[in-house]
């Protein structure tokens, strides 16, 4: 019976919350290669289990949340549990009653009221559904497998069989009935280990990395979080002035938009770009002119890259439609009678044409006239534009993020839990199933990013000695690059022309195969890396943390 059994961390490794309560599994952190074999060996004796107490995962992040590491950091985690009967002497459960076991990892969310919501990594119909609230599985403690949650077909009596089939049919009408939660298999320790420990022990490796990708698109919440909105101060401040609803004067009003403006403003040299009028060059040489042109090119890049305003996405088209509502004043044109003709152009049409000329450097579609200024917008109009921009950037972010991966959300918190499926009680096999016994939840934990140090010794990469001529002669190319003719012609040109952006890809139509030696490539990369570390150290002051060199005596050949 269910109330007679308990599951939790081995009680001499981590005490349960109360003698008659289930507890979370013990979480071990190990760095040895055969960590499973070592753990099983130590479980045999009380001294070994005492040593395992020193291997409990204790690392935390800056917020004090438990932190687990990834295998690439040479740290491995095991969940370990014991099963015992709630009777006098708390005897261990007979291991033969365990049909199977597993471990689930559930993501921790908070609802609008700040309450904790748990999500499981689900699949249905052979497709990964991603993170789905576990309440959709049914009552707490429901089995992860859909087949085992469905009503059991009756056997032995015709009425029971008919009733069972009908209940299953009704259950399958619900979409949630076919949800399967992904789990990692857990294993009962070998019989001799359980016998020597006088405990029934179950263990599972804790997966902290995964290549699984859901087959459904990322939700805006998964892709962008909950805190982003059109009035977010950081988002508003990020926008160029016109997109905030503020006025902005344009540089070179009345002039034909030219592709040379980009080079003159973004990468100014001592000489004007070819075919740029002298008056334009003179204006763009001033601080005000260069800054104004840079703000203009930033406006074009933001609209195209961040909001797809000139593309065909739904969000981008909504932004473009909003831009079309804005009229930009052109330089008035003098009539024959001496009066001035006030002229205007739709902001969307002008910006789209200007982007093609200035950013894409394409004049085949014509070159528009530069307006005088961008008008300030009323508060309601400015907010409506920001709302369209926010919606477009959400859409862009979701599209770029694609389908969510299992552990790709930085800083996400998780809880894990072990379950054990028990066989039916003897004598009841034909009438009922066994049940699923669940441990308590672990405390919340995060998974450290792959680049974070875990305390394990660094991987050593021996480098060749570049002064050993005999060694260098023995090296042979062990990797080859197939270089297309255009790239080879570019590399064969004058390096100074290449640095000045004047490289030429024209020349012989010959492809090349260039062989290199990987150890020497590694040596070159190390030298370049050291140089750049020193240069960037002037900005970040990171060298004391990133490069730690310790001398050691050179070994003679006879000492290995």
C-alpha positions as CSV (number, residue, x, y, z in Angstrom):
1,X,0.0,0.0,0.0
2,X,1.2,3.5,-0.8
3,X,1.3,4.9,2.7
4,X,3.7,2.1,3.7
5,X,6.6,3.2,1.5
6,X,8.9,6.2,1.4
7,X,11.5,7.5,-0.9
8,X,14.2,10.1,-0.5
9,X,17.9,10.6,-0.2
10,X,19.8,7.8,1.6
11,X,19.1,8.7,5.2
12,X,22.8,8.5,6.3
13,X,23.7,10.9,3.5
14,X,20.9,13.4,3.8
15,X,18.2,13.2,6.4
16,X,14.6,13.3,5.2
17,X,12.4,16.3,6.3
18,X,10.7,14.0,8.8
19,X,11.0,10.2,9.6
20,X,7.6,9.5,8.0
21,X,8.0,11.8,5.0
22,X,9.4,11.4,1.5
23,X,12.3,13.7,0.7
24,X,14.2,14.8,-2.4
25,X,17.0,12.7,-3.8
26,X,20.6,13.4,-2.9
27,X,22.4,15.3,-5.6
28,X,26.1,14.3,-5.9
29,X,28.7,16.2,-7.9
30,X,31.7,14.2,-9.1
31,X,34.6,14.8,-11.5
32,X,36.1,11.3,-11.8
33,X,35.7,9.5,-15.1
34,X,34.1,6.4,-13.6
35,X,31.8,8.3,-11.3
36,X,29.0,5.8,-11.4
37,X,31.2,2.8,-10.5
38,X,32.9,4.8,-7.8
39,X,29.6,5.8,-6.3
40,X,28.3,2.3,-6.3
41,X,31.4,1.1,-4.6
42,X,31.2,3.7,-1.9
43,X,27.5,2.9,-1.3
44,X,28.4,-0.5,0.0
45,X,29.7,0.7,3.4
46,X,28.7,3.3,6.0
47,X,32.2,4.8,5.6
48,X,31.8,5.1,1.9
49,X,28.4,6.7,2.3
50,X,29.9,9.1,4.8
51,X,32.5,10.1,2.1
52,X,29.6,10.7,-0.3
53,X,28.3,13.4,2.0
54,X,31.3,15.4,1.1
55,X,30.4,15.1,-2.6
56,X,26.9,16.6,-2.3
57,X,26.4,19.5,-4.8
58,X,27.0,22.7,-2.9
59,X,27.9,25.3,-5.6
60,X,25.5,28.3,-5.8
61,X,25.1,31.3,-8.1
62,X,25.2,34.9,-7.0
63,X,21.6,34.7,-5.9
64,X,22.3,31.7,-3.7
65,X,20.5,29.2,-6.0
66,X,22.0,25.7,-6.2
67,X,24.1,25.4,-9.4
68,X,24.8,22.3,-11.4
69,X,27.5,22.0,-14.1
70,X,27.7,20.6,-17.6
71,X,29.8,17.6,-18.7
72,X,32.0,19.9,-20.8
73,X,33.1,21.4,-17.5
74,X,34.1,17.9,-16.4
75,X,31.6,17.8,-13.6
76,X,28.9,15.1,-13.4
77,X,25.8,14.9,-11.2
78,X,24.0,11.9,-9.9
79,X,20.6,11.7,-8.2
80,X,20.5,9.1,-5.4
81,X,17.5,7.8,-3.5
82,X,16.6,5.1,-1.0
83,X,13.3,3.3,-0.6
84,X,12.1,2.0,2.8
85,X,8.9,0.8,4.4
86,X,7.2,2.8,7.1
87,X,7.1,0.0,9.6
88,X,9.0,-0.8,12.8
89,X,12.7,-0.7,12.0
90,X,12.0,0.9,8.6
91,X,13.1,-2.2,6.6
92,X,14.1,-1.6,3.0
93,X,11.8,-2.3,0.1
94,X,12.3,-5.6,-1.7
95,X,14.1,-4.5,-4.9
96,X,12.2,-7.1,-6.9
97,X,9.0,-5.1,-6.5
98,X,10.6,-2.3,-8.6
99,X,9.4,-2.5,-12.3
100,X,11.2,0.6,-13.5
101,X,12.4,4.0,-12.4
102,X,13.2,7.4,-13.8
103,X,14.1,11.0,-13.2
104,X,12.3,14.1,-14.4
105,X,13.6,17.7,-14.6
106,X,11.0,20.4,-14.5
107,X,11.4,24.1,-15.3
108,X,10.3,26.6,-12.6
109,X,8.1,29.5,-13.8
110,X,6.0,32.1,-11.9
111,X,2.5,33.0,-12.9
112,X,1.0,36.5,-12.7
113,X,0.4,36.1,-9.0
114,X,4.0,35.1,-8.3
115,X,3.1,31.5,-7.6
116,X,5.4,28.7,-8.7
117,X,4.4,26.8,-11.9
118,X,6.3,23.7,-13.0
119,X,6.7,22.7,-16.6
120,X,7.8,19.4,-18.0
121,X,9.6,18.7,-21.3
122,X,6.8,16.9,-23.2
123,X,6.2,15.1,-26.5
124,X,3.0,14.0,-28.0
125,X,2.3,11.9,-31.1
126,X,6.1,11.5,-31.7
127,X,6.7,15.3,-31.8
128,X,8.5,17.3,-29.1
129,X,6.1,19.9,-27.7
130,X,8.7,21.7,-25.5
131,X,8.0,22.9,-22.0
132,X,4.4,22.4,-21.0
133,X,2.8,22.9,-17.6
134,X,2.7,19.6,-15.7
135,X,-0.9,20.3,-14.5
136,X,-1.9,19.1,-17.9
137,X,-0.7,15.6,-17.0
138,X,-3.4,15.4,-14.3
139,X,-3.1,15.0,-10.5
140,X,0.2,15.4,-8.7
141,X,2.2,12.2,-9.0
142,X,0.7,11.2,-12.4
143,X,3.0,8.9,-14.4
144,X,5.1,10.6,-17.1
145,X,3.9,8.1,-19.7
146,X,0.5,8.7,-21.2
147,X,-0.1,5.0,-21.6
148,X,0.2,4.4,-17.9
149,X,-2.1,7.4,-17.0
150,X,-4.9,6.0,-19.2
151,X,-7.6,3.9,-17.5
152,X,-6.6,0.2,-17.5
153,X,-8.6,-2.0,-19.7
154,X,-10.6,-4.4,-17.6
155,X,-9.7,-8.1,-17.8
156,X,-11.3,-11.3,-16.5
157,X,-14.9,-10.0,-16.7
158,X,-16.7,-8.9,-19.9
159,X,-18.3,-5.9,-18.2
160,X,-14.9,-4.7,-16.8
161,X,-13.3,-5.0,-20.3
162,X,-16.1,-3.0,-21.9
163,X,-16.0,-0.3,-19.2
164,X,-12.2,-0.1,-19.5
165,X,-12.3,0.3,-23.3
166,X,-14.9,3.0,-23.0
167,X,-13.0,5.0,-20.3
168,X,-9.9,4.9,-22.5
169,X,-11.8,6.1,-25.5
170,X,-13.2,9.0,-23.6
171,X,-9.8,9.9,-22.1
172,X,-8.1,9.9,-25.5
173,X,-10.5,12.6,-26.7
174,X,-8.5,15.0,-24.5
175,X,-5.3,16.3,-26.1
176,X,-3.5,16.2,-22.8
177,X,-4.1,12.5,-22.5
178,X,-1.4,11.7,-25.0
179,X,1.3,13.9,-23.5
180,X,4.5,12.0,-22.5
181,X,7.0,13.7,-20.2
182,X,10.6,13.1,-21.1
183,X,12.5,11.4,-18.3
184,X,16.0,9.9,-17.8
185,X,16.1,6.2,-16.8
186,X,17.0,5.5,-13.3
187,X,18.5,2.2,-12.1
188,X,18.3,0.0,-9.0
189,X,21.8,-0.5,-7.6
190,X,23.1,-4.1,-8.1
191,X,21.8,-6.7,-5.7
192,X,25.1,-7.1,-4.0
193,X,25.4,-3.4,-3.4
194,X,21.9,-3.2,-1.9
195,X,22.6,-6.2,0.2
196,X,25.9,-4.9,1.6
197,X,24.4,-1.5,2.2
198,X,21.2,-3.0,3.6
199,X,19.3,-0.4,1.6
200,X,17.3,-0.4,-1.7
201,X,19.0,2.3,-3.7
202,X,18.1,3.9,-6.9
203,X,20.3,6.3,-8.9
204,X,20.1,8.3,-12.1
205,X,22.5,10.6,-14.0
206,X,21.2,14.2,-14.0
207,X,21.3,15.5,-17.6
208,X,22.4,19.1,-17.6
209,X,22.8,19.5,-21.4
210,X,20.6,18.5,-24.3
211,X,20.5,18.9,-28.1
212,X,16.7,18.4,-28.2
213,X,14.8,21.1,-30.0
214,X,11.0,21.4,-29.7
215,X,9.0,21.0,-33.0
216,X,6.9,24.0,-32.2
217,X,8.0,27.6,-32.5
218,X,9.2,29.5,-29.4
219,X,6.5,31.5,-27.6
220,X,7.1,35.2,-27.2
221,X,7.5,34.5,-23.4
222,X,10.2,31.9,-24.1
223,X,12.0,34.1,-26.7
224,X,11.7,37.5,-25.2
225,X,10.7,37.2,-21.5
226,X,7.8,38.9,-19.7
227,X,9.3,42.3,-19.0
228,X,9.5,43.7,-22.5
229,X,6.9,46.2,-23.7
230,X,6.5,49.3,-25.9
231,X,7.1,51.7,-23.0
232,X,10.1,49.9,-21.6
233,X,12.6,52.7,-20.9
234,X,15.6,50.8,-22.2
235,X,13.7,50.0,-25.5
236,X,12.6,53.6,-25.9
237,X,16.1,54.9,-25.2
238,X,17.5,52.5,-27.8
239,X,15.4,53.9,-30.6
240,X,16.7,56.7,-32.9
241,X,14.9,60.0,-32.1
242,X,12.3,59.9,-34.9
243,X,11.1,56.4,-33.7
244,X,10.6,57.8,-30.3
245,X,8.3,60.5,-31.7
246,X,10.9,63.3,-31.5
247,X,11.8,65.8,-34.2
248,X,15.1,65.5,-36.1
249,X,16.7,67.6,-38.7
250,X,18.2,65.8,-41.7
251,X,21.7,66.6,-43.1
252,X,22.0,67.8,-46.7
253,X,18.2,68.6,-47.1
254,X,17.2,68.9,-50.8
255,X,20.1,66.9,-52.1
256,X,19.9,63.7,-53.9
257,X,20.6,60.7,-51.6
258,X,23.9,59.2,-52.5
259,X,25.6,55.8,-51.7
260,X,28.9,57.6,-50.9
261,X,27.3,59.2,-47.8
262,X,27.7,56.0,-45.8
263,X,31.5,55.8,-46.4
264,X,31.9,59.5,-45.8
265,X,30.1,59.4,-42.4
266,X,30.9,55.9,-41.1
267,X,34.5,55.4,-42.3
268,X,35.8,58.9,-43.1
269,X,39.3,59.1,-44.6
270,X,41.5,62.0,-45.6
271,X,40.1,62.0,-49.2
272,X,36.4,62.2,-50.2
273,X,34.8,59.0,-51.7
274,X,34.8,58.8,-55.4
275,X,32.1,60.9,-57.2
276,X,30.9,62.6,-53.9
277,X,30.3,66.3,-54.5
278,X,32.7,68.6,-52.7
279,X,29.8,70.4,-51.0
280,X,28.6,67.1,-49.5
281,X,32.1,66.2,-48.4
282,X,32.6,69.6,-46.8
283,X,29.3,69.2,-44.8
284,X,30.1,65.7,-43.7
285,X,33.5,66.7,-42.5
286,X,32.0,68.9,-39.7
287,X,31.0,67.3,-36.4
288,X,27.4,68.2,-36.8
289,X,27.2,66.9,-40.3
290,X,29.0,63.6,-39.5
291,X,26.8,63.0,-36.4
292,X,23.6,63.9,-38.3
293,X,24.4,61.5,-41.1
294,X,25.3,58.7,-38.7
295,X,21.9,59.2,-36.9
296,X,20.3,58.9,-40.3
297,X,22.1,55.7,-41.3
298,X,21.3,54.3,-37.9
299,X,17.6,55.0,-38.5
300,X,17.8,53.1,-41.7
301,X,19.6,50.1,-40.2
302,X,17.3,49.9,-37.2
303,X,14.2,49.9,-39.3
304,X,15.5,47.2,-41.7
305,X,17.5,44.9,-39.3
306,X,15.5,45.1,-36.1
307,X,12.0,45.7,-37.3
308,X,12.0,44.4,-40.9
309,X,10.2,47.6,-41.9
310,X,11.1,47.1,-45.6
311,X,10.5,43.3,-45.6
312,X,7.5,41.1,-46.0
313,X,6.9,40.0,-42.4
314,X,3.6,40.9,-40.8
315,X,5.2,42.9,-38.1
316,X,7.5,44.8,-40.6
317,X,4.5,45.6,-42.9
318,X,2.6,47.0,-39.9
319,X,5.6,49.3,-39.1
320,X,5.8,50.4,-42.7
321,X,2.1,51.2,-42.8
322,X,2.6,53.3,-39.6
323,X,5.6,55.1,-41.3
324,X,3.4,55.9,-44.3
325,X,1.2,58.0,-42.0
326,X,4.1,60.4,-41.3
327,X,4.7,63.2,-43.9
328,X,8.2,64.5,-44.3
329,X,8.6,68.1,-45.5
330,X,10.8,68.5,-48.6
331,X,12.7,71.7,-49.4
332,X,10.0,74.1,-50.8
333,X,10.3,74.6,-54.5
334,X,10.0,78.2,-55.9
335,X,7.2,78.7,-58.5
336,X,7.4,81.0,-61.6
337,X,5.3,83.6,-59.8
338,X,7.8,83.7,-56.9
339,X,5.7,81.7,-54.4
340,X,7.0,78.6,-52.6
341,X,5.4,75.2,-53.3
342,X,5.3,73.1,-50.1
343,X,6.1,69.5,-50.8
344,X,5.9,66.3,-48.8
345,X,6.8,62.7,-49.0
346,X,5.6,59.7,-47.1
347,X,8.3,58.6,-44.6
348,X,7.9,54.9,-45.4
349,X,8.5,55.4,-49.2
350,X,11.5,57.7,-48.6
351,X,13.2,55.5,-46.0
352,X,12.8,52.4,-48.1
353,X,14.3,54.1,-51.1
354,X,17.1,55.6,-49.0
355,X,18.0,52.3,-47.4
356,X,18.4,50.7,-50.8
357,X,20.8,53.5,-51.9
358,X,22.8,54.2,-48.7
359,X,22.9,50.8,-47.1
360,X,22.6,48.4,-50.0
361,X,24.6,50.7,-52.3
362,X,22.0,50.1,-55.1
363,X,21.0,53.1,-57.2
364,X,19.2,51.1,-59.9
365,X,15.8,52.0,-58.4
366,X,16.4,55.7,-58.3
367,X,17.7,58.1,-55.7
368,X,15.2,60.0,-53.5
369,X,15.5,63.6,-52.4
370,X,16.6,64.2,-48.8
371,X,13.8,65.8,-46.7
372,X,14.3,68.8,-44.4
373,X,13.3,67.2,-41.1
374,X,11.3,64.6,-39.3
375,X,8.3,66.2,-37.4
376,X,7.6,65.6,-33.7
377,X,4.6,63.3,-33.1
378,X,1.7,63.7,-30.8
379,X,1.9,61.4,-27.7
380,X,-0.8,59.0,-29.0
381,X,0.9,58.7,-32.5
382,X,4.3,58.2,-30.9
383,X,3.0,55.4,-28.7
384,X,1.2,53.7,-31.6
385,X,4.4,53.6,-33.6
386,X,6.3,52.2,-30.6
387,X,3.7,49.5,-30.1
388,X,4.1,48.5,-33.7
389,X,7.9,48.5,-33.3
390,X,7.8,46.4,-30.2
391,X,5.4,43.9,-31.8
392,X,7.8,43.7,-34.9
393,X,10.9,43.1,-32.8
394,X,9.1,40.4,-30.8
395,X,8.2,38.7,-34.1
396,X,11.8,39.1,-35.4
397,X,13.3,37.7,-32.2
398,X,10.9,34.7,-32.2
399,X,11.8,34.0,-35.9
400,X,15.5,34.2,-35.3
401,X,15.4,32.1,-32.1
402,X,13.4,29.4,-33.9
403,X,12.2,26.5,-31.9
404,X,13.2,26.4,-28.2
405,X,15.9,24.0,-26.9
406,X,15.5,22.2,-23.7
407,X,18.1,24.1,-21.7
408,X,18.7,27.2,-23.8
409,X,17.1,29.8,-21.5
410,X,19.9,31.5,-19.6
411,X,19.3,31.6,-15.8
412,X,16.3,29.3,-15.9
413,X,15.6,27.5,-12.7
414,X,14.7,23.8,-12.4
415,X,13.7,21.1,-9.9
416,X,14.2,17.4,-10.3
417,X,12.3,14.4,-8.9
418,X,12.8,10.7,-9.0
419,X,10.0,8.2,-9.5
420,X,9.8,4.4,-9.1
421,X,7.1,2.2,-10.7
422,X,6.1,-0.6,-8.4
423,X,4.8,-4.0,-9.5
424,X,1.3,-5.0,-8.4
425,X,1.0,-6.6,-5.0
426,X,1.2,-10.4,-5.2
427,X,-2.1,-11.9,-6.1
428,X,-3.6,-8.8,-7.7
429,X,-1.9,-8.9,-11.1
430,X,-5.1,-9.5,-13.0
431,X,-7.1,-6.8,-11.4
432,X,-4.9,-3.7,-10.8
433,X,-1.7,-2.2,-11.8
434,X,1.2,-1.2,-9.6
435,X,1.5,2.4,-8.7
436,X,4.2,5.1,-9.2
437,X,6.0,6.3,-6.1
438,X,7.5,9.9,-6.3
439,X,10.3,11.4,-4.3
440,X,10.1,15.0,-3.1
441,X,11.3,17.8,-5.3
442,X,14.9,19.0,-5.1
443,X,15.5,22.6,-4.3
444,X,15.6,24.9,-7.3
445,X,18.8,24.9,-9.3
446,X,20.3,26.6,-12.3
447,X,22.6,25.1,-14.9
448,X,26.0,26.9,-15.2
449,X,26.8,28.2,-18.7
450,X,29.4,26.1,-20.5
451,X,32.0,28.8,-20.3
452,X,31.9,29.2,-16.5
453,X,34.7,27.6,-14.4
454,X,33.7,24.6,-12.3
455,X,36.9,24.2,-10.3
456,X,38.1,21.3,-12.4
457,X,41.8,21.5,-13.5
458,X,42.2,23.1,-16.9
459,X,42.6,21.0,-20.0
460,X,46.3,21.1,-21.1
461,X,47.1,21.7,-24.8
462,X,50.9,21.1,-25.5
463,X,52.3,23.5,-28.1
464,X,55.2,22.7,-30.5
465,X,58.5,24.4,-30.0
466,X,58.8,26.9,-33.0
467,X,62.6,27.1,-32.5
468,X,63.2,23.3,-33.0
469,X,64.0,23.2,-36.7
470,X,64.2,19.4,-36.8
471,X,60.7,19.1,-35.3
472,X,59.3,21.7,-37.7
473,X,60.7,19.7,-40.7
474,X,58.9,16.6,-39.5
475,X,55.6,18.3,-39.5
476,X,53.3,17.6,-42.4
477,X,50.1,19.3,-43.5
478,X,47.1,17.5,-41.9
479,X,44.3,19.8,-42.9
480,X,43.7,21.4,-46.3
481,X,41.5,24.3,-47.3
482,X,39.9,24.3,-50.8
483,X,40.2,28.0,-51.8
484,X,37.9,29.4,-54.6
485,X,39.6,31.5,-57.4
486,X,38.1,34.8,-56.3
487,X,39.3,34.4,-52.7
488,X,42.8,33.4,-53.8
489,X,43.0,36.3,-56.2
490,X,42.0,38.6,-53.3
491,X,44.7,37.2,-51.0
492,X,47.4,37.3,-53.7
493,X,46.9,41.1,-54.1
494,X,48.7,43.9,-52.5
495,X,48.1,43.7,-48.7
496,X,48.0,47.5,-48.4
497,X,45.2,47.6,-51.1
498,X,43.4,44.9,-49.1
499,X,43.6,47.0,-45.9
500,X,42.3,50.1,-47.8
501,X,39.3,48.2,-49.0
502,X,40.6,48.1,-52.6
503,X,41.2,44.4,-53.0
504,X,40.3,42.8,-56.3
505,X,38.9,39.3,-56.8
506,X,39.5,39.2,-60.5
507,X,42.3,37.2,-62.0
508,X,43.1,33.6,-62.9
509,X,40.2,31.2,-62.7
510,X,42.3,28.6,-60.8
511,X,41.2,27.1,-57.5
512,X,43.7,26.2,-54.9
513,X,44.2,23.5,-52.2
514,X,46.3,24.9,-49.3
515,X,47.6,22.5,-46.7
516,X,48.4,23.5,-43.1
517,X,49.5,21.8,-40.0
518,X,47.1,22.0,-37.1
519,X,49.6,22.2,-34.3
520,X,51.2,25.3,-36.1
521,X,47.8,26.8,-36.6
522,X,47.2,26.4,-32.9
523,X,50.6,28.0,-32.1
524,X,49.7,31.0,-34.3
525,X,46.3,31.3,-32.7
526,X,47.9,31.3,-29.3
527,X,50.3,34.0,-30.3
528,X,47.6,36.2,-31.7
529,X,45.4,35.5,-28.7
530,X,48.1,36.6,-26.3
531,X,48.6,39.8,-28.3
532,X,44.9,40.6,-28.3
533,X,44.6,39.8,-24.6
534,X,47.2,42.4,-23.9
535,X,45.5,45.0,-26.1
536,X,42.1,44.4,-24.7
537,X,43.5,44.4,-21.2
538,X,43.9,48.2,-21.6
539,X,40.0,48.3,-21.7
540,X,38.8,45.4,-19.5
541,X,41.7,44.8,-17.2
542,X,41.1,41.1,-17.4
543,X,44.6,39.7,-17.9
544,X,45.0,38.7,-14.2
545,X,41.9,36.5,-14.4
546,X,42.3,35.1,-17.9
547,X,46.0,34.3,-18.3
548,X,47.8,32.6,-15.5
549,X,51.2,31.3,-16.4
550,X,53.1,29.0,-14.0
551,X,56.7,28.0,-14.7
552,X,57.8,24.4,-14.6
553,X,61.2,22.8,-15.3
554,X,61.9,21.3,-18.7
555,X,62.0,17.6,-18.6
556,X,64.9,15.7,-20.2
557,X,64.1,13.1,-22.8
558,X,65.1,10.2,-20.4
559,X,62.5,11.3,-17.8
560,X,59.5,11.0,-20.0
